Amino acid sequence: MKRVLSGIQPTADSFHLGNYLGAIKQWVALQDTHDAFYCVVDLHSLTVDVDPKLMTERTLKSVAQLIALGLDPNRCTIFVQSHIHQHNQLAWIMECLAGFGEASRMTQFKDKSQKAGSDRTTVGLFTYPLLQAADIMLYQANLVPVGEDQRQHIELTRDLGQRFNSRYGDTLVVPEPYIMKAGAKINDLQDPTAKMSKSAASQSGVIDILDEPSINIKKIKSAVTDTGREVTFDEAEKPGISNLITILSSLTSKSQSEIEKEFSGKGYGDFKGEVAQAVADYFSPIRNRSLELLTSKSELAEIIKAGAKKAEVVAEATLAKVYKNLGLLPRKGSE
Ligand code: AQP
C-alpha cells in the first residue's frame, strides 16, 4: 500500500470549511486505499504566540474533530507531532540541506512575515517549511493531500528529497502533492478573493465547523456576492458566487452545471439559503460528535497514544537510515 501523510495545526478553536474541503475530506477517502498517517502539527503552531492552556485544549479538539469528520483510528494512524521527536531531528537535516535563498522564496513566509512585521516574525516561521518537509519524508509518504496554499511547500519537500538522494544515495521517498481541482482553495465569505483562514482579521467570512448551525447560516446568508443576479460559475467576474457554488457542489453530489441550472432565474437569495442549509445539515452531526468525543478525554488520549506508537516505528526507521547514509557515527550498542 502506498503511504499518505498530512497534518493540520491546532491554531484555532475549530477547523474551518476550507480545512475540511481542501484537505480533511481527502484524508478520509485516502484512509481506505493507503497506509495513512495524519498528525496534529502542534510544533508548527509554536511559530505564533502560544497560550499553553489553549494549546492543550485545541490539540484535543483537533483530534476529536478529525475523528468526527470521518478518520477512523483503526484505518489510519492519528498522532500528535510533538510526541515523535524524530520530526525535529530530521528537520535539522533539512535545514542543513536547504539554501537560504530557496527558503526565502516561500510565499507563505513572505505574506505572514509581512503581516506580522519583522519584530514579531520568528525564525520558526522561516524554517516552518523545512520542518514540514521532515514531517512528510520521515514517513516516506508517497502522497500529501493538502490545499492549494501548500503546493509550494510540497515542491520544496520534493527538491530536498531529490537533493538528499542524489548526494547520499536513495534514502527518502519523494512525495507527490494531492490537490483536488475543486475545493483546494475555499475563499473567505466576506473577501472572496482571499483564502478562508484561521488567522483572518475578521471571523465573519470564516465558517467554523464547530460553530452553532444558526451562526453559520447567518454568515452564509450575509456572504458578499457580486453584481448581477445569475447564479453562474465565473471566478474572475463572480468570485463570491463561484465560491458558494464550489462549497455547495463539494458538500452535495450536485455538479456546478446542475447548480447553475437549478438556480437559473431564481436570484442570489434562494441560492444562499440553499448553501446555508446544506452547510448546517452537513456539519451539525459532526459538531455534535466532536463535542461528545471531547467529554471522554481519556479515550482520546488512548487513541493519541496508540497513534504515536505506530508513528514512532516508521519515524525511527527513516531517521536511522538518514543518519547512516550521512555517515553519522552510530551510538555504541545501537547498530
Ligand atoms: N481556504 C482553504 N481552502 C482549502 N484548503 C485550505 N487549507 C487551509 N485553508 C484552506 C488546508 O487545510 C490544511 C490544514 O491547514 P493548516 O492548519 O495546517 O494551515 P493553514 O494552511 O495555515 O490554515 P489556515 O486556516 O490558513 O491558517 P492560518 O490562518 O494560520 O494560515 C492544509 O492542507 C491547507 O492547505
Boltz pocket constraint, residues with backbone or C-beta under 6 A from the ligand:
constraints:
  - pocket:
      binder: B
      contacts: [[A, 7], [A, 8], [A, 9], [A, 10], [A, 11], [A, 16], [A, 18], [A, 19], [A, 20], [A, 21], [A, 22], [A, 23], [A, 145], [A, 146], [A, 147], [A, 148], [A, 149], [A, 150], [A, 183], [A, 184], [A, 185], [A, 186], [A, 187], [A, 195], [A, 196], [A, 197], [A, 198], [A, 199], [A, 200]]
      max_distance: 6.0
